[in-house]
Amino acid sequence: MKFKEVKVFEPSVHTDYRGDLWTIWNSMASSVPFNHDKVSTSRKHVLRGIHGDYKSTKLVTCLHGELYFVVVDNRKDSDTYLQWDHMILDDRAKKSVLLPPGFGNAFFVLSDNSVFFYKWAYEGSYPDVQDQFTLKWNDERLSINWPIEEPILQPRDK
């Protein structure tokens, strides 16, 4: 990831004949006070985002499927303002991404379906839609190279 503030974690995975076991987050390894978890399920060709806020830290990972995952810096005072980067998140590599406040994220589902996990840390009330920013998925200022021209979108993302 090009942003030094965004951290990518690759877990240690134990695999045997039953399947896999890995840790997404260990509170002993960090002082981030997570207080809210969410799960999003989506089908192929769905694009979710670009959403973010200025008060929460998010840890995200793909529990099932394969995603084209995008991060956008929306901090107006940053040297990387409106720059973006991407990576593939999937259930094979099991990587997690820690996003600080001011970064938006989005994903496009490459597999038949996906399960995306969000772990949130914030003070006060949950930063729901009214407290979040939304950048248009095909905003010309960003010029994101999405792997599709007509994704499935919710009205907020159009």
C-alpha positions as CSV (number, residue, x, y, z in Angstrom):
1,M,0.0,0.0,0.0
2,K,1.4,3.4,-0.9
3,F,0.1,5.1,2.2
4,K,2.4,4.8,5.2
5,E,-0.6,5.4,7.5
6,V,-2.4,2.3,6.1
7,K,-1.2,-1.0,7.5
8,V,-1.5,-4.4,5.9
9,F,-1.3,-7.5,8.1
10,E,-0.6,-11.0,7.0
11,P,-1.7,-13.5,9.6
12,S,-0.1,-16.7,10.6
13,V,-2.4,-19.4,9.4
14,H,-2.7,-22.9,10.8
15,T,-4.0,-25.3,8.1
16,D,-4.8,-29.0,8.5
17,Y,-7.3,-31.5,7.1
18,R,-10.2,-29.6,8.8
19,G,-9.5,-26.2,7.3
20,D,-7.8,-23.0,8.5
21,L,-7.4,-21.1,11.7
22,W,-6.0,-17.6,11.9
23,T,-6.2,-14.5,14.1
24,I,-7.6,-11.3,12.5
25,W,-6.7,-9.0,15.5
26,N,-4.9,-9.5,18.7
27,S,-5.6,-6.7,21.3
28,M,-2.2,-7.5,22.9
29,A,-0.5,-6.3,19.8
30,S,-2.1,-2.9,19.6
31,S,-3.8,-0.2,21.7
32,V,-6.6,0.4,19.1
33,P,-9.8,0.3,21.2
34,F,-12.2,-1.5,18.8
35,N,-15.8,-1.4,19.8
36,H,-18.0,-2.3,16.9
37,D,-17.9,-5.2,14.3
38,K,-19.9,-5.4,11.0
39,V,-20.1,-7.9,8.2
40,S,-21.1,-7.2,4.6
41,T,-22.2,-9.9,2.2
42,S,-22.2,-9.2,-1.5
43,R,-22.5,-11.0,-4.9
44,K,-20.4,-10.8,-8.0
45,H,-20.0,-7.4,-9.6
46,V,-21.2,-5.5,-6.6
47,L,-19.1,-2.3,-5.9
48,R,-19.4,-0.9,-2.3
49,G,-17.9,2.5,-1.4
50,I,-16.0,4.8,-1.6
51,H,-16.9,5.6,2.1
52,G,-15.0,6.8,5.1
53,D,-15.1,9.3,7.9
54,Y,-12.8,11.4,10.0
55,K,-13.2,9.8,13.4
56,S,-12.9,6.0,13.1
57,T,-10.2,3.5,12.6
58,K,-11.2,0.4,10.7
59,L,-9.7,-3.0,10.3
60,V,-11.1,-4.8,7.3
61,T,-10.6,-8.3,5.8
62,C,-12.3,-10.6,3.3
63,L,-13.5,-13.7,5.1
64,H,-14.9,-15.3,1.9
65,G,-14.4,-14.6,-1.7
66,E,-12.2,-12.3,-3.7
67,L,-12.3,-8.5,-3.7
68,Y,-10.6,-5.7,-5.7
69,F,-10.0,-3.5,-2.6
70,V,-9.4,0.3,-3.0
71,V,-8.2,2.8,-0.5
72,V,-8.5,6.6,-1.1
73,D,-6.8,9.4,1.0
74,N,-9.5,12.0,1.6
75,R,-7.5,14.1,4.0
76,K,-7.4,17.6,2.4
77,D,-4.2,18.6,4.2
78,S,-2.3,15.4,3.0
79,D,0.4,15.2,0.4
80,T,-1.5,12.2,-1.0
81,Y,-5.0,13.8,-1.0
82,L,-7.3,12.0,-3.5
83,Q,-4.7,9.5,-4.4
84,W,-5.7,5.8,-4.4
85,D,-4.2,2.4,-4.2
86,H,-5.6,-1.1,-4.4
87,M,-4.9,-4.7,-3.6
88,I,-6.7,-8.0,-3.8
89,L,-8.2,-9.2,-0.6
90,D,-9.3,-12.8,-0.5
91,D,-10.0,-15.7,1.8
92,R,-6.8,-17.4,0.6
93,A,-4.2,-14.8,1.7
94,K,-6.4,-13.7,4.7
95,K,-4.7,-10.2,4.8
96,S,-6.3,-7.4,6.9
97,V,-6.0,-3.7,6.3
98,L,-6.0,-1.1,9.1
99,L,-7.4,2.2,7.9
100,P,-7.0,5.4,10.0
101,P,-9.5,8.3,10.0
102,G,-9.7,10.2,6.7
103,F,-9.2,7.3,4.4
104,G,-12.1,5.9,2.3
105,N,-12.4,2.4,1.2
106,A,-14.3,0.5,-1.4
107,F,-14.4,-2.9,-2.9
108,F,-15.6,-4.7,-6.0
109,V,-16.5,-8.4,-5.8
110,L,-14.6,-10.6,-8.2
111,S,-15.9,-13.9,-6.9
112,D,-19.4,-15.3,-7.0
113,N,-20.0,-13.9,-3.6
114,S,-18.1,-12.4,-0.7
115,V,-18.1,-11.8,3.1
116,F,-16.3,-8.7,4.2
117,F,-15.5,-8.0,7.9
118,Y,-15.2,-4.5,9.4
119,K,-13.8,-3.9,12.9
120,W,-14.4,-0.3,14.0
121,A,-12.8,1.9,16.7
122,Y,-14.3,5.3,17.4
123,E,-15.2,7.6,20.3
124,G,-18.8,8.6,20.9
125,S,-21.6,7.4,18.6
126,Y,-21.1,5.3,15.5
127,P,-20.2,7.4,12.4
128,D,-23.1,6.3,10.3
129,V,-24.1,7.7,6.8
130,Q,-24.7,11.2,8.1
131,D,-21.1,11.4,9.5
132,Q,-19.4,9.7,6.5
133,F,-18.0,11.0,3.3
134,T,-18.8,9.3,0.0
135,L,-16.7,9.7,-3.1
136,K,-18.2,8.6,-6.4
137,W,-16.8,5.3,-7.5
138,N,-15.9,6.7,-11.0
139,D,-14.9,10.3,-9.8
140,E,-12.7,11.7,-12.6
141,R,-10.4,13.3,-10.0
142,L,-9.5,9.8,-8.8
143,S,-9.3,7.9,-12.1
144,I,-9.5,4.5,-10.4
145,N,-8.9,1.5,-12.7
146,W,-11.9,-0.6,-11.7
147,P,-12.1,-4.0,-13.4
148,I,-15.6,-3.3,-14.7
149,E,-17.4,-0.5,-16.4
150,E,-20.9,-1.1,-15.1
151,P,-20.9,-2.5,-11.5
152,I,-23.9,-3.2,-9.4
153,L,-24.3,-0.1,-7.1
154,Q,-26.6,1.2,-4.4
155,P,-28.1,4.7,-4.9
156,R,-25.6,6.3,-2.5
157,D,-22.7,5.1,-4.6
158,K,-24.1,6.2,-8.0
